[in-house]
Amino acid sequence: MRYAISGLPASLYGMIVFAVLLHFRICDAQRVKLSITWAIRNMGICFVPAGVGIIEHFELIKSYGVALVTIIFLTTFLLLTFVGVIYQQIENKEQA
Protein backbone atom coordinates (compact mmCIF):
# COMPACT_ATOMS: atom_id res chain seq x y z
CA MET A 1 0.00 0.00 0.00
CA ARG A 2 2.84 2.37 0.78
CA TYR A 3 4.10 2.17 -2.78
CA ALA A 4 0.65 2.95 -4.15
CA ILE A 5 0.26 6.10 -2.03
CA SER A 6 3.67 7.36 -1.04
CA GLY A 7 4.57 10.27 1.18
CA LEU A 8 2.94 9.27 4.47
CA PRO A 9 4.63 7.51 7.38
CA ALA A 10 3.79 3.81 7.67
CA SER A 11 2.04 4.33 11.02
CA LEU A 12 -0.53 6.58 9.34
CA TYR A 13 -1.41 3.84 6.88
CA GLY A 14 -2.12 1.55 9.82
CA MET A 15 -4.33 4.17 11.47
CA ILE A 16 -6.22 4.74 8.22
CA VAL A 17 -6.86 1.02 7.74
CA PHE A 18 -7.88 0.68 11.40
CA ALA A 19 -10.27 3.65 11.14
CA VAL A 20 -11.86 2.17 8.00
CA LEU A 21 -12.28 -1.22 9.71
CA LEU A 22 -13.95 0.44 12.69
CA HIS A 23 -16.12 2.68 10.51
CA PHE A 24 -17.52 -0.19 8.47
CA ARG A 25 -17.83 -2.32 11.63
CA ILE A 26 -15.51 -5.00 10.27
CA CYS A 27 -13.60 -4.76 13.55
CA ASP A 28 -15.62 -4.61 16.78
CA ALA A 29 -14.62 -1.61 18.90
CA GLN A 30 -15.35 -3.42 22.17
CA ARG A 31 -12.93 -6.23 21.29
CA VAL A 32 -10.01 -3.81 20.85
CA LYS A 33 -10.91 -1.43 23.69
CA LEU A 34 -8.40 -2.92 26.17
CA SER A 35 -5.59 -2.83 23.61
CA ILE A 36 -6.33 0.76 22.65
CA THR A 37 -6.49 1.82 26.30
CA TRP A 38 -3.08 0.22 26.93
CA ALA A 39 -1.62 1.89 23.82
CA ILE A 40 -2.87 5.32 24.89
CA ARG A 41 -1.48 4.87 28.40
CA ASN A 42 1.95 3.97 27.01
CA MET A 43 1.98 6.48 24.17
CA GLY A 44 4.88 8.44 25.67
CA ILE A 45 7.28 5.71 24.58
CA CYS A 46 6.43 6.51 20.97
CA PHE A 47 7.69 10.07 21.35
CA VAL A 48 11.18 9.18 22.59
CA PRO A 49 12.59 8.89 19.02
CA ALA A 50 11.23 12.36 18.23
CA GLY A 51 13.01 13.77 21.27
CA VAL A 52 16.25 12.10 20.23
CA GLY A 53 15.86 13.57 16.75
CA ILE A 54 15.47 17.03 18.22
CA ILE A 55 18.69 16.64 20.19
CA GLU A 56 20.57 15.32 17.15
CA HIS A 57 19.48 18.27 14.99
CA PHE A 58 19.70 20.96 17.66
CA GLU A 59 21.77 23.31 15.44
CA LEU A 60 19.09 23.28 12.72
CA ILE A 61 16.37 23.88 15.27
CA LYS A 62 18.44 26.65 16.83
CA SER A 63 18.76 28.33 13.42
CA TYR A 64 15.20 27.81 12.17
CA GLY A 65 13.29 27.25 15.42
CA VAL A 66 11.18 30.41 15.30
CA ALA A 67 10.21 29.74 11.68
CA LEU A 68 9.34 26.13 12.48
CA VAL A 69 7.18 27.06 15.46
CA THR A 70 5.45 29.80 13.45
CA ILE A 71 4.72 27.41 10.58
CA ILE A 72 3.45 24.71 12.95
CA PHE A 73 1.07 27.08 14.76
CA LEU A 74 -0.11 28.73 11.54
CA THR A 75 -0.81 25.48 9.71
CA THR A 76 -2.51 23.97 12.77
CA PHE A 77 -4.74 27.03 13.08
CA LEU A 78 -5.58 26.93 9.36
CA LEU A 79 -6.34 23.22 9.46
CA LEU A 80 -8.61 23.51 12.51
CA THR A 81 -10.38 26.50 10.96
CA PHE A 82 -10.87 24.64 7.68
CA VAL A 83 -12.23 21.54 9.41
CA GLY A 84 -14.56 23.67 11.55
CA VAL A 85 -15.94 25.58 8.56
CA ILE A 86 -16.51 22.39 6.56
CA TYR A 87 -18.19 20.72 9.56
CA GLN A 88 -20.51 23.71 10.03
CA GLN A 89 -21.45 23.63 6.35
CA ILE A 90 -22.26 19.93 6.54
CA GLU A 91 -24.32 20.43 9.71
CA ASN A 92 -26.23 23.34 8.13
CA LYS A 93 -27.04 21.24 5.05
CA GLU A 94 -28.30 18.39 7.24
CA GLN A 95 -30.52 20.74 9.26
CA ALA A 96 -32.00 22.35 6.15
N, C-alpha and C positions, 0 to 999 in steps of 0.2 A: 504494500500500500504506500509506503514511503516513497518509492520510486515513481508512483503514479501522481502523487501530489507532494512535491518536494517543498522544502522551505520551513516546515514546522518541526519542532523537536518531537522525538518519538513518543514521549510521555503524553503529548497532546493528542496524538492519534489514538492512544489507549483510552484517554478520557472521552474522546468523541465517540468511539465505538461503544464504550460503557454507557454513555448518555443515550445513544440510540437504542441500545438493548433495554435500558430502563424505560425509555419513552414508549416503545412499542410493546412493553410488558413481556419481552422474551426472557428477561432476567427478573426474578421476583425481588423487590426491594427489601422485604423482610428477611430474606435468606442471606443477604449480604450486609445487613445492618451492623452486626457485630464486627465484621472485618473493616467496614468503613469507619466505625467509631474508633477502632484501634489505630487505623491509619491516620486519622485526624489527630488523635492524642500524641502520636509519635512523628508528626509532620516536621518538627524542628530538625530532625536528622537529615531531612532532604535539603535543608538550606545550608548545611555545612560546606558543601562544595562551592556554593556561591560566595560564601565568606572567604574561603581560601582564594578564590579567583580575584576578589577585591584586593586582598593583600598582595597577591602576585603582580597585579597591574596598578599598584598604588600611584606610580608616577603619572600614568595616563589619567587616572581619576583626579589626581592633584591638578593636572593641567586643564582638563576639560570637565571637572566636577560640576561647576555652576551650570554649564551648558547642558550637561546630562540631566541634572535635577530639574532644570527649567523644562526641558523637552519631556521628561517623564510626567511632571505635573500637568503640563499643557495638554499632552495627548490623552492622559487619563481624564482630565476635565472634558475634553472634546468628545471622547468616547462615551462617558456617562451622560453627557448632554444629548448626544445623538440617540443613544438607547432610550433615554427618557422621552424624547420627542416622538420617536417611532412608537413607543409603547402607548403614549397618550393618543396618538392618531388611531392606533388599532382599537383601543378602548372606546374612543368616540364613535368609530364606525360600528362597533358591536352594539352600542347603546342606541344608535339611530335606527 
